Amino acid sequence: MEDQVLAATIEQPLVIASFQRERFYRQEAHRYQRLAQISNQIYVLSAPETGFSNSSEYYEKIAFEPKDALSQEWHLVVIGFNYATCLVCREYPASIVKRNLVQLSPSLDMDTARRFEGIWTAQRGVSIKAADLLLDKILIYRPQLADKIEQARQRFGIGENYTQKFVEEKGEYACDIDTNPFVQRLVTYLQASQYKLHKAYRSIAAQARKERLVNSISTAIRRSLNPQEVLEVAVQELGQNLAASRCLIYRAQAGDRNAIIEHEFRSPGIVSLLGHTRELQNNPLFQEVVQKGDGVCISDTLADSRVNTSQIVGDFVKRFSIRSWLIEPVWFQGRMLGMIELQYCSDKPHEWQTGELDLVKAIATSIGAALIQAEAYANLEDFNQQLEALDRTRSNLIAITGHELRTPLSTIQVCLESLATEPDMPLELRQVMLSTALSDSERMRKLIQDFLTLSNLESGRIEWHPETLTLQECVDLGISRINARSDVENLPKVSCQISENLPLIRADGDWLVEVLAKLIDNACKFTPPSGEITIKATRNSNKMVEVIVADTGRGIEPNRLEIVFDRFYQEEGALRRTTGGTGLGLAICRQIVIGWGGEIWAESSGKDKGSKFHFTVPSIEGSQEEKRTLVGKK
């Protein structure tokens, strides 16, 4: 409403705001001080708690008794010659109980516990009636304002004595703004934005579901060294979460002839396979899993050639009415330990989703750790490290959903709600709202993309494709990627000092360019336009090429040279808002460099003294002719 009043063409509107308590007024006091600059008819009512009292400094303050009925309601009335709006609401009784609980438990979010009911209307008659009642109440507490209130009544036609006269002089109220073009554009934008929001919510929900499931199995592993208990929890949780007809987990190694189903989840009405002996040696699906080292996913057994050409598999499918089938091996350090099977027995094939496959793979990884600990307690230390990594993943995901994602989502929601409920909003302000929502949507997309990239790197799901390269080519690609960004302007000078005698390197070219681009981008964020960024490379004694990205920017304090590579690490809040970013760039660089067997570290003399980021890449010996040939092919 503040934006509407400030942007409207009316002069000196009447504004009446009634708060329940002074603490709520204090949060909004600055708004009414701004409104008082364009109107002398501003009235604010509240029950005093500390310093709120009757006064007329910027606008009229009215302190009512805490036992007054006003302490149970909220009012906001805005009236002008061609514009009127009114908000009257009160808090749900159940919401008040929750708010009291919040006061006892500060860890809860107070805003999410509050719910209101009431009206919000632009009908002039309702607004006039609300203003009439509130002005009568103001006179009770501040009778000295009678003349000023009388002027407001006459001017805007408030009260039985003035309403008809106002209509005769000013005419019936009518909004003079054509809202149809705005509404059409708003509906189109809301539809697109709603789809993007729903997609983001689904992604968050899928991540949260995976987190809960993996966490429940991790808890079972922590509580018990008995693998039977762990597998029973895993089969029940996985089957229920994926709504499978059957979920089976059994032990099996690559050379086994048979296996016995030891753990099973099944839906009501589904025939049990618990205790059933499975043929493995002559089973083409099992042999395919052993040879490829990866799972087998069948969407429709009726149309799959592997099922139709094998009598053993075909008979098994018909006997137990299997329509869709997933077989995922359980590995630990290159050794097969068992199998996870998901079976769907409905009439229609089950469409496997990527999230489901990833979830089963994650569960298989946890089960592998549980099985290996039963065979050798000597591997307990490695197993604990996996649990710690899983805990860190859980903490990071909670941090994202609780803050990094909620913050832009909240901003988007506020912008959309403002656009949806404020049809008279000026074009410039609407554009600001749209730009803000789009900017935060892009920030959220980058955060999710970086998080998924880091998750894949840390889990070892990345396939490396090393090749022989020249470092200069990769540096040029990294710089061009930064220059190609649409939001780049006033970049500091970037210079490259790489010797022609530098040996060839061997690494995955795409990931090497990713490291260089992120380090250069990081240097650009913390270096002023007048500064300089230098890229150098030297050859060390360990058959490695050492690359240095140096800048003349803010620098890093000595005690933070190690933690800058931690996930979600960023500088203080003010700098973070200025530079942006997700806090995952350097963590991704570290995982990539470690992936090809290199090292990465940072150097700095302190604040405002610049910084240097070093990383190493494997090198190979090659002649100058080989280099020229390689560059020509590229």
Secondary structure in CASP SS format (residue, H / E / C, confidence):
PFRMAT SS
TARGET T0000
AUTHOR 0000-0000-0000
METHOD secondary structure of the structure
MODEL  1
M C 1.00
E H 1.00
D H 1.00
Q H 1.00
V H 1.00
L H 1.00
A H 1.00
A C 1.00
T C 1.00
I C 1.00
E C 1.00
Q C 1.00
P C 1.00
L E 1.00
V E 1.00
I E 1.00
A E 1.00
S E 1.00
F E 1.00
Q E 1.00
R E 1.00
E H 1.00
R H 1.00
F H 1.00
Y H 1.00
R H 1.00
Q H 1.00
E H 1.00
A H 1.00
H H 1.00
R H 1.00
Y H 1.00
Q H 1.00
R H 1.00
L H 1.00
A C 1.00
Q C 1.00
I C 1.00
S C 1.00
N C 1.00
Q C 1.00
I E 1.00
Y E 1.00
V E 1.00
L E 1.00
S E 1.00
A E 1.00
P C 1.00
E C 1.00
T C 1.00
G C 1.00
F C 1.00
S C 1.00
N C 1.00
S E 1.00
S C 1.00
E C 1.00
Y C 1.00
Y C 1.00
E E 1.00
K E 1.00
I E 1.00
A E 1.00
F C 1.00
E C 1.00
P C 1.00
K C 1.00
D C 1.00
A H 1.00
L H 1.00
S H 1.00
Q H 1.00
E C 1.00
W E 1.00
H E 1.00
L E 1.00
V E 1.00
V E 1.00
I E 1.00
G C 1.00
F C 1.00
N C 1.00
Y C 1.00
A E 1.00
T E 1.00
C E 1.00
L E 1.00
V E 1.00
C E 1.00
R E 1.00
E E 1.00
Y C 1.00
P H 1.00
A H 1.00
S H 1.00
I H 1.00
V H 1.00
K H 1.00
R H 1.00
N H 1.00
L H 1.00
V H 1.00
Q H 1.00
L H 1.00
S C 1.00
P C 1.00
S C 1.00
L C 1.00
D C 1.00
M H 1.00
D H 1.00
T H 1.00
A H 1.00
R C 1.00
R C 1.00
F E 1.00
E E 1.00
G E 1.00
I E 1.00
W E 1.00
T E 1.00
A C 1.00
Q C 1.00
R H 1.00
G H 1.00
V H 1.00
S H 1.00
I H 1.00
K H 1.00
A H 1.00
A H 1.00
D H 1.00
L H 1.00
L H 1.00
L H 1.00
D H 1.00
K H 1.00
I H 1.00
L H 1.00
I H 1.00
Y H 1.00
R C 1.00
P H 1.00
Q H 1.00
L H 1.00
A H 1.00
D H 1.00
K H 1.00
I H 1.00
E H 1.00
Q H 1.00
A H 1.00
R H 1.00
Q H 1.00
R H 1.00
F H 1.00
G C 1.00
I C 1.00
G C 1.00
E H 1.00
N H 1.00
Y H 1.00
T H 1.00
Q H 1.00
K H 1.00
F H 1.00
V H 1.00
E H 1.00
E H 1.00
K H 1.00
G C 1.00
E C 1.00
Y C 1.00
A C 1.00
C C 1.00
D C 1.00
I C 1.00
D C 1.00
T C 1.00
N H 1.00
P H 1.00
F H 1.00
V H 1.00
Q H 1.00
R H 1.00
L H 1.00
V H 1.00
T H 1.00
Y H 1.00
L H 1.00
Q H 1.00
A H 1.00
S H 1.00
Q H 1.00
Y H 1.00
K H 1.00
L H 1.00
H H 1.00
K H 1.00
A H 1.00
Y H 1.00
R H 1.00
S H 1.00
I H 1.00
A H 1.00
A H 1.00
Q H 1.00
A H 1.00
R H 1.00
K H 1.00
E H 1.00
R H 1.00
L H 1.00
V H 1.00
N H 1.00
S H 1.00
I H 1.00
S H 1.00
T H 1.00
A H 1.00
I H 1.00
R H 1.00
R H 1.00
S C 1.00
L C 1.00
N C 1.00
P H 1.00
Q H 1.00
E H 1.00
V H 1.00
L H 1.00
E H 1.00
V H 1.00
A H 1.00
V H 1.00
Q H 1.00
E H 1.00
L H 1.00
G H 1.00
Q H 1.00
N H 1.00
L C 1.00
A C 1.00
A C 1.00
S C 1.00
R E 1.00
C E 1.00
L E 1.00
I E 1.00
Y E 1.00
R E 1.00
A C 1.00
Q C 1.00
A C 1.00
G C 1.00
D C 1.00
R C 1.00
N E 1.00
A E 1.00
I E 1.00
I C 1.00
E C 1.00
H E 1.00
E E 1.00
F E 1.00
R E 1.00
S C 1.00
P C 1.00
G C 1.00
I C 1.00
V C 1.00
S C 1.00
L C 1.00
L C 1.00
G C 1.00
H C 1.00
T E 1.00
R E 1.00
E E 1.00
L C 1.00
Q C 1.00
N C 1.00
N C 1.00
P H 1.00
L H 1.00
F H 1.00
Q H 1.00
E H 1.00
V H 1.00
V H 1.00
Q H 1.00
K H 1.00
G C 1.00
D C 1.00
G C 1.00
V E 1.00
C E 1.00
I E 1.00
S C 1.00
D C 1.00
T H 1.00
L H 1.00
A H 1.00
D C 1.00
S H 1.00
R H 1.00
V H 1.00
N H 1.00
T C 1.00
S C 1.00
Q H 1.00
I H 1.00
V H 1.00
G H 1.00
D H 1.00
F H 1.00
V H 1.00
K H 1.00
R H 1.00
F C 1.00
S C 1.00
I C 1.00
R C 1.00
S E 1.00
W E 1.00
L E 1.00
I E 1.00
E E 1.00
P E 1.00
V E 1.00
W E 1.00
F E 1.00
Q C 1.00
G C 1.00
R E 1.00
M E 1.00
L E 1.00
G E 1.00
M E 1.00
I E 1.00
E E 1.00
L E 1.00
Q E 1.00
Y E 1.00
C C 1.00
S C 1.00
D C 1.00
K C 1.00
P C 1.00
H C 1.00
E C 1.00
W C 1.00
Q C 1.00
T H 1.00
G H 1.00
E H 1.00
L H 1.00
D H 1.00
L H 1.00
V H 1.00
K H 1.00
A H 1.00
I H 1.00
A H 1.00
T H 1.00
S H 1.00
I H 1.00
G H 1.00
A H 1.00
A H 1.00
L H 1.00
I H 1.00
Q H 1.00
A H 1.00
E H 1.00
A C 1.00
Y H 1.00
A H 1.00
N H 1.00
L H 1.00
E H 1.00
D H 1.00
F H 1.00
N H 1.00
Q H 1.00
Q H 1.00
L H 1.00
E H 1.00
A H 1.00
L H 1.00
D H 1.00
R H 1.00
T H 1.00
R H 1.00
S H 1.00
N H 1.00
L H 1.00
I H 1.00
A H 1.00
I H 1.00
T H 1.00
G H 1.00
H H 1.00
E H 1.00
L C 1.00
R H 1.00
T H 1.00
P H 1.00
L H 1.00
S H 1.00
T H 1.00
I H 1.00
Q H 1.00
V H 1.00
C H 1.00
L H 1.00
E H 1.00
S H 1.00
L H 1.00
A H 1.00
T H 1.00
E C 1.00
P C 1.00
D C 1.00
M C 1.00
P C 1.00
L H 1.00
E H 1.00
L H 1.00
R H 1.00
Q H 1.00
V H 1.00
M H 1.00
L H 1.00
S H 1.00
T H 1.00
A H 1.00
L H 1.00
S H 1.00
D H 1.00
S H 1.00
E H 1.00
R H 1.00
M H 1.00
R H 1.00
K H 1.00
L H 1.00
I H 1.00
Q H 1.00
D H 1.00
F H 1.00
L H 1.00
T H 1.00
L H 1.00
S H 1.00
N H 1.00
L H 1.00
E H 1.00
S H 1.00
G C 1.00
R C 1.00
I C 1.00
E C 1.00
W C 1.00
H C 1.00
P E 1.00
E E 1.00
T E 1.00
L E 1.00
T C 1.00
L H 1.00
Q H 1.00
E H 1.00
C H 1.00
V H 1.00
D H 1.00
L H 1.00
G H 1.00
I H 1.00
S H 1.00
R H 1.00
I H 1.00
N H 1.00
A C 1.00
R C 1.00
S C 1.00
D C 1.00
V C 1.00
E C 1.00
N C 1.00
L C 1.00
P C 1.00
K E 1.00
V E 1.00
S E 1.00
C E 1.00
Q E 1.00
I C 1.00
S C 1.00
E C 1.00
N C 1.00
L C 1.00
P C 1.00
L E 1.00
I E 1.00
R E 1.00
A E 1.00
D E 1.00
G H 1.00
D H 1.00
W H 1.00
L H 1.00
V H 1.00
E H 1.00
V H 1.00
L H 1.00
A H 1.00
K H 1.00
L H 1.00
I H 1.00
D H 1.00
N H 1.00
A H 1.00
C H 1.00
K H 1.00
F C 1.00
T C 1.00
P C 1.00
P C 1.00
S C 1.00
G C 1.00
E E 1.00
I E 1.00
T E 1.00
I E 1.00
K E 1.00
A E 1.00
T E 1.00
R E 1.00
N C 1.00
S C 1.00
N C 1.00
K C 1.00
M E 1.00
V E 1.00
E E 1.00
V E 1.00
I E 1.00
V E 1.00
A E 1.00
D E 1.00
T C 1.00
G C 1.00
R C 1.00
G C 1.00
I C 1.00
E C 1.00
P H 1.00
N H 1.00
R H 1.00
L C 1.00
E C 1.00
I H 1.00
V H 1.00
F H 1.00
D C 1.00
R C 1.00
F C 1.00
Y C 1.00
Q C 1.00
E C 1.00
E C 1.00
G H 1.00
A H 1.00
L H 1.00
R H 1.00
R H 1.00
T H 1.00
T H 1.00
G C 1.00
G C 1.00
T C 1.00
G C 1.00
L C 1.00
G H 1.00
L H 1.00
A H 1.00
I H 1.00
C H 1.00
R H 1.00
Q H 1.00
I H 1.00
V H 1.00
I H 1.00
G H 1.00
W C 1.00
G C 1.00
G C 1.00
E C 1.00
I E 1.00
W E 1.00
A E 1.00
E E 1.00
S E 1.00
S C 1.00
G C 1.00
K C 1.00
D C 1.00
K C 1.00
G C 1.00
S E 1.00
K E 1.00
F E 1.00
H E 1.00
F E 1.00
T E 1.00
V E 1.00
P E 1.00
S E 1.00
I E 1.00
E C 1.00
G C 1.00
S C 1.00
Q H 1.00
E H 1.00
E H 1.00
K H 1.00
R H 1.00
T H 1.00
L H 1.00
V H 1.00
G H 1.00
K H 1.00
K C 1.00
END
